[in-house]
Amino acid sequence: MSDLKTSYDHVIVGGGVAADKAARAICKTRPEATIAILSADRDGPVYRPALTKDLWLKDDPDPASQDLATAADTGAEVHTGVKVTGIDPEAYTVTTADGTAVGYGKLLLATGSSPRRFGDLDDDRVVYLRTVADYRRLRELVGEGTRVAVVGGGYIGSEISAGLSVTGAKVSNYFLGKRLLEHMFPESIVNHLEQVFTSRGIELVPGFQLESIATGEELTLVAADGREATADVAVLGLGAVLNTGLAEETGLEMAQGAVVVDEHLRTSAADIWAAGDIIHFRDPIFGPRHIEHVDNAWRSGTRAGKNMVGDAVLYDYTPLFYSDLFDDGYEAIGHLSTRHEIREFWNDDRTAAVVWYLDGEEVAGVLLWNTWDAVPAAREAVRRSRSGELAVADLEAEITPGG
C-alpha cells in the first residue's frame, strides 16, 4: 500500500468496466488529473462478459486478451487487492482495509456485484465464475471427461454450461424450473435451446433445488426432494448480490437495494458519483430501475467520468443486454419475463425472431433473437408504445426478424 499517494483528484472504487470507462472519460477531458482506481480484485480491469462467453467459445482462452489496459491508456494508478472499508464524505477521504486514508476531490463508486453464495462452503472444486482468478481456477479443473455440475438455469448458468461443453467436460445443468430459461423465453425458443444443449452433450436436470453439497473424494449435490448427483467440479450460478455495503454504511440514499443517483449519476452525497450494477437510475423509457449488465456499466461509467470533470451530461440511456449460446445470440431491452403476454414474429426459416413482452397495451421488453443492429429501433418502438403513439396491433411492422 506504500505506493498509494495521500490524495488524488479522482478516486474510483471498483475495478470493472465502469471504472475503466470513467477513467478514460476523465483522462480525455483532463489528462493532467490524478486518478486512483482501488479494486478489491487481484486482477486489473478486464472485459468481464468474456469470462463466460468468448474465452470458452472462441480461439483465445487467455484472459490477458480481455485486459482493458486501463493504466496504460489513461495514466490512472490501478491498485488491485485493495478493499475500501469506509468513506468520510465530510473529510473527502476513503479508508482501506489496512487503515490507509486516501483523499479525493471527486469519488466514484463502481463496486459492481458479487455471486450469490451457497452457505459458507469452502472447497476449491466449487466455483463461482466472476473474476479472472475464478476463470483460471475453473480452466485448471476442467478437461476431457471432467464431470461438471452447473447449478442455475438462468442467464449465467446457461452461458457457463455452453462454454464448458466445448472443453470435452461432461456437463450437467441443474436448475429449479421445469425447463431451461423458461422464465425469459417463449416455448418456441426454449424448445430450440433444449435441443441444442442436449445435442452438445449437456444433460438438463430440471426441478433441482440445491439443498447441500457434500465434499469427499467427489462432490455430492443433494436436492430438496432427496435426489443426489455426483460431480468432480460444481459451478454455482445462483444470481448476484449488489456490492452496496460501502454506500449503505456511508449513508447514501438507497432504493430497492441499489444506490440512488440523479440524472447526472450523482449520489446523495456531495462529489460522490456512482455507476454500473449498483445504481438505481431513471431509465428514459422504463422509468426508475437498476440493471446488472455490461452495457449499463460501460455507458454509466463513461458519463459519470465526464460529469466528474465538470461536464453536465445526462444519463438518459436505456441499456441493452445480450448473450451468445452456441450458434445463437440475442440482444434485448427491458424486462423479459414469460409472466407477460408474449407476441413473437419469426423469419421464414424460423432462425430469427423479434419477441415483444407486453404489459397491457405497453411493451415491457423486446428480445431480438438472431436479429442484429435493431436495438435503436426497439428502443424507439417501446418509447412510442409507452407514450400511446404505437398500438400493440402494429408491432409486427416495426422490426424485421433477422434484419
C-alpha positions in Angstrom: 0.0 0.0 0.0 3.1 2.3 0.3 2.7 3.3 -3.4 -0.7 4.9 -2.7 -0.5 8.7 -2.5 -2.2 10.6 0.2 -4.8 12.1 -2.2 -5.9 12.2 -5.8 -8.2 14.4 -7.9 -10.3 11.4 -8.6 -10.7 8.1 -6.7 -12.7 5.3 -8.3 -13.7 2.4 -6.0 -14.1 -0.8 -8.1 -12.2 -2.3 -10.9 -14.6 -3.3 -13.7 -15.8 -1.9 -17.0 -17.4 1.1 -15.3 -14.2 2.0 -13.6 -12.2 1.7 -16.8 -14.7 3.8 -18.8 -14.8 6.5 -16.1 -11.0 6.8 -16.1 -11.0 7.1 -19.9 -13.6 9.9 -19.8 -11.7 11.8 -17.1 -8.4 11.4 -18.9 -9.8 12.6 -22.2 -11.1 15.9 -20.7 -8.4 16.4 -18.0 -5.3 14.4 -18.9 -3.4 16.1 -16.1 -5.8 14.9 -13.4 -4.6 12.3 -11.0 -6.8 9.1 -10.8 -6.6 6.2 -8.5 -8.6 3.0 -9.1 -8.9 1.0 -5.9 -10.1 -2.6 -6.6 -10.6 -5.5 -4.2 -10.0 -7.8 -7.2 -6.5 -9.2 -7.6 -6.6 -8.5 -11.4 -6.9 -5.2 -13.2 -10.0 -4.3 -15.2 -11.0 -6.8 -17.9 -14.0 -7.2 -20.2 -15.8 -9.5 -17.7 -18.5 -10.9 -20.0 -15.8 -12.8 -21.8 -15.2 -15.0 -18.7 -18.4 -16.8 -19.5 -18.5 -16.2 -23.3 -15.6 -15.6 -25.7 -12.8 -17.2 -23.6 -14.6 -20.6 -23.9 -16.3 -20.3 -27.2 -13.6 -18.6 -29.3 -10.0 -19.4 -30.1 -8.1 -17.5 -27.4 -8.7 -18.8 -23.8 -6.1 -16.5 -22.2 -7.8 -13.9 -20.0 -5.0 -11.5 -20.8 -6.7 -11.0 -24.1 -9.5 -9.2 -22.3 -7.4 -6.9 -20.3 -8.6 -3.3 -20.8 -5.2 -1.7 -20.4 -6.7 0.9 -18.2 -3.5 2.2 -16.6 -1.5 2.3 -19.8 -4.3 4.2 -21.7 -5.3 6.6 -19.0 -2.4 7.1 -16.6 -4.6 6.0 -13.8 -3.0 4.3 -10.9 -4.7 0.9 -10.6 -4.3 -0.6 -7.2 -5.5 -4.2 -7.0 -6.2 -6.2 -4.0 -7.2 -3.1 -2.1 -10.5 -3.2 -0.2 -12.1 0.1 0.7 -13.8 -0.2 4.0 -15.0 3.3 4.7 -15.9 6.7 3.2 -15.9 10.0 5.1 -17.9 12.4 2.8 -17.1 15.4 5.1 -13.3 14.8 5.1 -13.3 13.7 1.5 -11.4 10.5 2.3 -11.7 6.8 1.8 -10.1 4.3 4.1 -8.7 0.9 3.1 -8.7 -2.3 5.0 -5.2 -1.7 6.4 -6.2 1.7 7.8 -4.7 3.8 5.0 -6.7 7.1 4.4 -6.7 8.4 0.8 -8.1 11.8 0.0 -10.2 12.6 -3.1 -11.5 15.6 -4.9 -14.3 13.6 -6.6 -15.2 10.0 -5.8 -16.9 7.3 -8.0 -18.4 4.1 -6.6 -18.4 1.4 -9.2 -18.3 -1.6 -6.9 -20.5 -3.9 -9.0 -21.9 -7.1 -7.8 -20.7 -10.5 -6.4 -22.0 -14.0 -6.9 -24.7 -15.2 -4.5 -23.1 -17.7 -2.3 -24.3 -21.1 -1.2 -23.8 -21.1 2.6 -20.2 -21.0 3.8 -19.0 -23.9 1.7 -15.3 -23.5 1.0 -13.9 -26.1 -1.5 -11.6 -25.4 -4.5 -13.8 -27.6 -6.6 -16.9 -25.4 -6.0 -16.5 -22.3 -8.2 -18.4 -19.0 -8.6 -17.4 -17.6 -12.0 -17.0 -13.9 -11.5 -13.3 -12.9 -11.6 -10.3 -13.7 -13.7 -9.0 -15.8 -10.7 -12.2 -17.8 -10.8 -11.9 -18.4 -14.5 -8.2 -19.5 -14.2 -9.2 -22.0 -11.4 -12.1 -23.4 -13.4 -9.8 -23.8 -16.5 -7.4 -25.8 -14.4 -10.2 -28.0 -13.0 -12.0 -29.0 -16.2 -10.9 -31.0 -19.2 -11.9 -34.0 -21.3 -14.3 -36.2 -19.3 -14.5 -34.0 -16.2 -17.9 -34.3 -14.6 -19.1 -30.7 -14.1 -22.4 -29.8 -12.3 -23.6 -26.3 -13.2 -26.3 -25.2 -10.8 -28.6 -22.5 -12.1 -30.5 -22.3 -15.3 -30.6 -18.6 -15.8 -28.5 -16.1 -17.7 -25.1 -17.1 -16.2 -25.8 -20.8 -15.7 -26.8 -21.3 -19.3 -23.7 -19.4 -20.6 -21.4 -21.4 -18.4 -22.9 -24.7 -19.4 -22.5 -23.8 -23.1 -18.9 -22.7 -22.6 -17.8 -25.7 -20.5 -19.3 -28.1 -23.0 -16.6 -27.2 -25.6 -13.8 -28.4 -23.3 -14.9 -32.0 -23.5 -16.2 -32.0 -20.0 -19.4 -33.9 -19.1 -21.7 -31.0 -18.2 -24.9 -31.4 -16.3 -27.1 -28.3 -15.8 -29.3 -28.4 -12.7 -32.0 -25.8 -12.3 -35.1 -25.1 -10.3 -37.6 -24.6 -13.1 -39.3 -27.1 -15.4 -37.4 -26.0 -18.5 -34.2 -24.2 -19.3 -34.6 -20.4 -19.4 -38.4 -20.8 -19.3 -38.7 -17.6 -17.2 -37.3 -15.5 -20.0 -38.1 -17.1 -23.4 -41.3 -18.3 -25.1 -41.8 -22.0 -25.6 -40.5 -21.9 -29.2 -37.1 -20.7 -28.2 -37.0 -22.9 -25.1 -37.7 -26.0 -27.3 -34.9 -25.0 -29.7 -32.3 -24.3 -26.9 -33.0 -27.6 -25.1 -32.5 -29.4 -28.4 -29.2 -27.5 -29.0 -27.9 -28.1 -25.4 -28.7 -31.8 -25.4 -27.2 -32.2 -28.9 -24.0 -30.7 -27.5 -23.9 -33.3 -24.7 -25.3 -31.2 -21.9 -27.6 -33.0 -19.5 -30.5 -30.9 -18.4 -31.9 -31.6 -14.9 -35.0 -29.6 -14.1 -36.7 -29.1 -10.8 -33.4 -29.4 -8.8 -33.4 -27.2 -5.7 -29.9 -27.4 -4.2 -30.1 -28.3 -0.5 -26.5 -29.2 0.2 -23.1 -30.2 -1.2 -21.0 -32.9 0.5 -17.3 -32.7 -0.2 -15.4 -36.0 -0.2 -13.4 -37.7 -3.0 -16.2 -36.4 -5.2 -18.8 -33.7 -4.8 -22.3 -34.9 -3.9 -25.1 -32.4 -4.7 -28.3 -33.1 -2.8 -31.7 -31.6 -3.8 -34.5 -30.7 -1.6 -36.5 -33.6 -2.9 -33.7 -36.1 -1.9 -32.2 -36.6 -5.3 -28.4 -36.8 -5.4 -25.9 -36.1 -8.1 -22.1 -36.5 -8.1 -19.5 -34.4 -9.9 -15.8 -33.6 -10.0 -16.5 -29.8 -10.1 -19.5 -27.7 -9.3 -20.1 -24.3 -10.8 -22.8 -22.3 -9.0 -24.7 -19.6 -10.9 -27.2 -18.6 -8.3 -27.6 -15.0 -9.2 -25.8 -11.9 -7.9 -25.7 -9.6 -4.9 -25.0 -5.9 -5.3 -21.9 -4.6 -3.6 -23.6 -1.7 -1.8 -22.4 -2.2 1.7 -20.0 0.7 1.5 -22.6 3.0 0.1 -25.1 2.0 2.8 -22.6 2.5 5.6 -21.8 5.9 4.2 -25.5 6.8 4.5 -26.1 7.3 0.8 -29.7 7.2 -0.4 -30.8 3.8 -1.5 -33.8 2.3 -3.3 -34.6 -1.3 -4.0 -31.2 -2.3 -2.7 -29.3 0.0 -5.1 -27.7 3.4 -4.8 -29.9 6.3 -5.9 -28.3 8.6 -8.5 -29.7 11.7 -10.2 -29.7 12.4 -13.9 -26.0 13.1 -13.8 -25.2 10.0 -11.8 -24.5 11.9 -8.6 -25.4 10.2 -5.3 -27.0 12.0 -2.3 -23.5 13.0 -1.0 -21.6 15.9 -2.4 -18.9 15.0 -5.0 -19.7 11.3 -4.9 -21.0 9.6 -8.1 -21.9 6.0 -8.8 -22.0 3.8 -11.9 -22.6 0.3 -13.1 -24.6 -2.5 -11.4 -25.2 -0.7 -8.2 -27.1 2.3 -9.5 -30.8 3.0 -9.2 -31.4 5.4 -12.1 -34.3 6.8 -14.1 -34.3 5.0 -17.5 -35.9 7.4 -20.1 -38.1 4.6 -21.4 -38.8 2.2 -18.5 -38.5 4.6 -15.5 -36.7 4.0 -12.2 -34.7 0.7 -12.3 -31.3 -0.9 -11.9 -29.7 -3.3 -14.3 -26.7 -5.6 -13.9 -25.3 -5.8 -17.4 -22.1 -4.6 -19.1 -23.8 -2.0 -21.4 -25.0 -0.2 -18.3 -21.6 -0.3 -16.8 -20.0 1.0 -20.0 -22.3 3.9 -20.6 -22.8 5.0 -17.0 -19.1 4.8 -16.3 -18.3 7.0 -19.2 -20.9 9.6 -18.3 -20.0 9.6 -14.7 -16.4 10.2 -15.6 -17.4 13.1 -17.8 -19.5 14.7 -15.1 -16.8 14.3 -12.5 -14.6 16.7 -14.5 -17.3 19.3 -14.8 -19.5 18.3 -17.7 -23.2 18.1 -17.3 -24.1 15.0 -19.4 -27.4 13.4 -18.7 -27.6 9.6 -18.2 -30.7 9.4 -20.4 -29.9 5.9 -21.7 -31.7 2.6 -21.9 -29.2 -0.2 -21.6 -29.3 -3.4 -23.6 -28.2 -6.8 -22.6 -27.0 -9.7 -24.7 -25.8 -13.3 -24.7 -24.4 -15.9 -27.1 -25.4 -19.6 -26.8 -23.5 -21.7 -29.3 -24.6 -20.5 -32.8 -27.5 -18.4 -31.4 -27.3 -15.0 -29.9 -29.6 -12.2 -28.9 -29.8 -8.6 -27.7 -32.7 -7.3 -25.6 -34.0 -4.3 -23.7 -36.5 -4.0 -20.8 -37.9 -6.9 -18.8 -38.0 -10.3 -20.4 -40.5 -12.4 -18.4 -42.9 -15.0 -19.5 -45.3 -13.7 -17.0 -46.0 -11.0 -19.6 -48.2 -11.6 -22.7 -45.8 -12.5 -25.5 -46.1 -11.8 -29.2 -43.4 -13.3 -31.4 -42.6 -12.8 -35.1 -40.2 -15.1 -37.0 -38.5 -15.0 -40.3 -39.5 -17.6 -42.9 -36.9 -20.3 -41.9 -37.5 -19.7 -38.2 -33.9 -18.9 -37.4 -34.6 -15.3 -36.2 -37.3 -13.7 -34.2 -38.5 -10.5 -32.6 -40.3 -11.1 -29.4 -42.4 -8.5 -27.7 -43.3 -8.7 -24.0 -46.5 -6.9 -23.2 -47.9 -5.3 -20.1 -51.4 -4.5 -21.2 -51.0 -2.1 -24.1 -47.4 -1.2 -23.3 -44.3 -3.0 -24.3 -42.3 -4.2 -21.2 -39.4 -5.7 -23.1 -38.1 -6.7 -26.5 -36.0 -9.8 -27.4 -34.1 -9.7 -30.7 -33.3 -13.3 -31.3 -30.5 -13.7 -34.0 -31.7 -10.2 -35.1 -28.9 -7.6 -35.2 -28.5 -3.8 -35.4 -32.1 -3.4 -34.3 -31.7 -2.1 -30.7 -32.3 1.5 -31.6 -35.4 0.6 -33.5 -36.6 -1.5 -30.5 -36.0 1.4 -28.1 -38.0 3.8 -30.3 -40.8 1.3 -30.7 -41.0 0.8 -26.9 -41.0 4.6 -26.4 -43.8 5.1 -28.8 -45.8 2.2 -27.3 -45.5 3.6 -23.8 -46.5 7.1 -24.9 -49.5 5.8 -26.8 -48.2 6.6 -30.3 -47.8 2.9 -31.3 -50.6 0.3 -31.0 -49.8 -3.2 -29.9 -51.5 -4.4 -33.0 -48.9 -2.7 -35.2 -45.8 -4.1 -33.6 -45.0 -6.7 -36.3 -44.2 -4.0 -38.8 -41.6 -2.3 -36.6 -38.6 -4.6 -36.8 -37.9 -7.4 -39.4 -36.6 -10.6 -37.8 -33.1 -11.4 -38.8 -32.5 -7.9 -40.1 
